[in-house]
Amino acid sequence: MADRHAVNLARAMTAPVRQAAHNVLTDVDSNRYDLATALDHGRRDLVDSRDRALLGEIGFGVYRWRAALDHVISQLSSRALTNIDDSVIRILRVALYQLIKLDRIPTHAVVADAVALTRETGVSSASGFVNAVLRTYTERRRPISFPLIPSCENDETFDHTAAVNYLSITLSHPSWLIERWLDRHGWTSTAAWVRFNNRRAPVTIRPLLNGVSQSELTTRLRRTGVHTVATRVAQRGLIVTDGSISTAGERLNSEYIIQEEGAQVVTELVCSLTATLENPLILDLCAAPGVKTVGLACNGNPVRVVATDYRERRINLLIENLAQHNISNASVVQLNAEQPLPFTAAFDVIVVDAPCSGLGILRRDPDIRWRRTAEDLEAFSARQLRMLKFASEALRPRGWLVYSTCSTEPEETNAVIQQFLSEQRDFRITRPPTPEFNSCIEPDGFLRTLPFRDGIDGFFAATLQKRIP
């Protein structure tokens, strides 16, 4: 497994955290919630901030290193993983992650907590098995080995099988995805991408430009003990390097949004289009939770935004986010973007930030690695194409249709646009009017950020303009 990471969490795991960690993994593995939502629920009953921090560390860590942890379990146990109860596997993953990665939690507490948890979760018959597996690890009774990095001089001469084993087991990514990336990008780029995904994502923020500039926000945050540097690719963003953004105070909270850098690039692309228009009307489809909507509405130029989503919970989240930032130039409409839209062709810019596999943001959402399959991609692309078709009908002539995803896979990116253009002859690809992003704009005119090249999460955007009839 990767280098040992010392986490400054001095307290041993208390009973509430132990149960919360197991509940989080159960909710994610059963597809009840994604990891971020499960952690939000799990933290609600934890009073101590250190317990909440530990819960997040365990949740993200287990999904980031799940394949490697399972590889360890398989070497410590006489049983095959398929013959171990799912609840027991979760208990072992949590315990082994702490033993291997968190060196401030006492070993005896980790083992005792894991054994106790078998009784609390209804698998008490496995308590002896869990104790034996963990004692075998802590007492080094069996050697643990991992697939080694393959020897290679360049992308043409590497051992493909060894590369897949190393990247999928030692560096903990699904083998089907590793195969795809190796075929498209080769060994060097794929290995760099996987290592990128296994690093912790920084907090990135974007100033709301109708009220504060990047430099002004930098100064104000510094006064509260929060230090930042400029983002790599996005032109207005900040990366938090020291301090906690949560301590900046309510007044400053209304002056920025927390938004990953790849998403900021897409927001800035859309803003570059609206900046050429006079008080444009923007349609933001699939807008919840509303971070992008806030960024568009507060870009420093007069705009009008209609933000939409489908499910009641997401609509409420969207409304809350707009209210929190006092957005008065955006309205919310509940609709299904996979059906004809209740609008005339009146919008100057339409943004289809389509639901996708999320395979470009595995650093930030490591659980996605294990919740997606190759078969999911065709289903996503079919939904994305439907949304594009219906959105195009609400766009005025010479308006722009921006399609974006946080996926890097061809089925959800180039293939969707190619199919759309083959059916909609009145649209053409236009190169985004953002020379500052030239390094991310490919010869086909699409904007694409790649972790191994750009140092940020993977996003895709296509800018399509509607011809005059």
Summary of the structure (lengths in Angstrom):
residues: 469
radius of gyration: 23.7
end to end distance: 59.2
largest distance: 75.5
contacts: 1558
relative contact order: 0.09
helix: 49%
strand: 14%
